């Protein structure tokens, strides 16, 4: 009997593999639909986005719309939508329920060593030459940055409804 690893790999192209996997999934769903006589719309493949408690998109993919609806009923943060983590977020407080939205530009500005107009809530990431990456949860719109070493620092402000604000700071 041949094992899984005994079969030759015909195509290593990720897109071809994804399409092959979708074809197999569709065939399995068609077979299941024939056996159960269910509503064909529930078995239709749909794109989805998963999001976290802040509304940031954390996963995307495709699955049967009936499965997406079942997950939503169970309380999962999932929508039958297309979207990209870097350009979209989910507005959890939208009228009528969560809605995918396009991210706006980060309103934060850097004035010397002070971040102003930081969105709330947000995270501030500081990459420094000694300690690497440090992440802070920010609860003020104005944040005074302090550095203990000289060198080049990268500062990022992250908030679900906005594209990241990014700056490079030289500390003498």
HELIX and SHEET records of a PDB file:
HELIX    1   1 UNK A    4  UNK A    6  5                                   3    
HELIX    2   2 UNK A   14  UNK A   36  1                                  23    
HELIX    3   3 UNK A   40  UNK A   43  5                                   4    
HELIX    4   4 UNK A   65  UNK A   73  1                                   9    
SHEET    1   A 3 UNK A  57  UNK A  64  0                                        
SHEET    2   A 3 UNK A  45  UNK A  51 -1                                        
SHEET    3   A 3 UNK A  78  UNK A  79 -1                                        
SHEET    1   B 2 UNK A  88  UNK A  91  0                                        
SHEET    2   B 2 UNK A  99  UNK A 102 -1                                        
SHEET    1   C 3 UNK A 109  UNK A 111  0                                        
SHEET    2   C 3 UNK A 114  UNK A 116 -1                                        
SHEET    3   C 3 UNK A 143  UNK A 144 -1                                        
SHEET    1   D 4 UNK A 132  UNK A 138  0                                        
SHEET    2   D 4 UNK A 122  UNK A 128 -1                                        
SHEET    3   D 4 UNK A 151  UNK A 158 -1                                        
SHEET    4   D 4 UNK A 165  UNK A 171 -1                                        
END                                                                             
